Amino acid sequence: MDESTGRSVAAYLRREGHDVHTVTESQPGAADKAVLEQAVSEDRILITNDKDFGELVYRRRWEHRGILLLRLRDERSSNKVRMVKVVMTQVGDRLRDHYVVATEAGIRIRE
């Protein structure tokens, strides 16, 4: 999980039984390239609020194992957790190897 997402989302996912690795805990301030490379090497889905990962994946064609981009108007922790719950409930089984964008208005999935 990228630093921009916050600790509350990590805590929620851990309570739900997911193995969560956060940039905040392991490598604060890491460059996006390093974050994405680590996610790939550990076969992890990356959760972020940073649109720059779309640039890396689509324009530069960098490898990934799945990215969930939270594009939220309301950046409060409670809203981030709420949206992650929605994503996990509705499309959690489709996160692997897809680029998923979640907004308050809906969820888009791209291969």
N, C-alpha and C positions, 0 to 999 in steps of 0.2 A: 504494500500500500504506500502510495506516494505521500510526502509530507503534507501536501495541500488538503488531503482528505480529513485528517484529524484523528485524534485518539478515540473519540466516542464511537466512530464506525468500527475501528479495530476492536474495541471492547465488545460491541454488539456481536460482531462476527465470531469472536472467540467464545462468547456465551452460547452461540449457536453451534459450536463444535468445529469451526473452521480453523485451520492452521494459518495464522496470519503473521506475516513478516512485514515490519514497517520500516521505512527509510528513517523516520524520526528516531527510532530506537537503535538502529544499526549503523547508519551512515548519514547523519544529518548534513544537509547541504550538498548532497551528491548531485552530479549533473544528470540530466534526463537520460543521456546515452548510457551512463553507468547503471541507472535504475532499470532501464529496459533490458540491458544485457544481463543483469542479475536475475530479473524475473524470468527471462528465457532460460538461463542456465539452471535455475531451480524449478523450471516447469510450473510457473505461477501466473495466475491472472493478475493484472495490474489494475488497481482502482486509483483514480486520480481526479482532480478538478482542473488539471493543466491541459489546455488544448494543444500544446506543443507536441504531445505524443501522437496526435493525428498527423502532424507534419512528418514526423519520423517514420510512421507506418505507411502512409499513403504516398507522400511525395518522394521519400528516400527509400521506400520499400524495405524497411527494417523488419526483421523477424519479430514475432511476438506470440504469446500463448493465449492471448485474450486481453482486451482492455475494456474497462468500464469507466467511461468519462461521465462525471456528474456535472452537468451544466445547469446549475440552479440559480435562480434569482435570489432565493432565500438561502444564504450560506450558513445559517445557524446549525449547530451540531444536531439538534433534534430533527431538523428537516433532512439533513444528510442521512441520518440513520433511517428515517422514515422512507426515503427514496431507495436506499439500499435494500430495505425489507421488501418494497414493492418489486424491485428488480429481481431479487432472489426468488420471490414467490411466482412471478409471471414468466421470467425467462432465465432463471438461474441455470438451467440445464443447457442453455445455448451460449453461455459466456465463453466457453473454451474456443479458442481460435477465431473469435469474432471481435469486432470493434463495436461496442454497445454505447450508445449515448442516451443518458437518462435526463429528462427535464421534468418539471412539474406537469407539463402538458402531455408527456408520453415517452415511449421508449423506441429508439431506432436501432436496428441491428444490421451491421454491414460485415461482409466476409473479408 
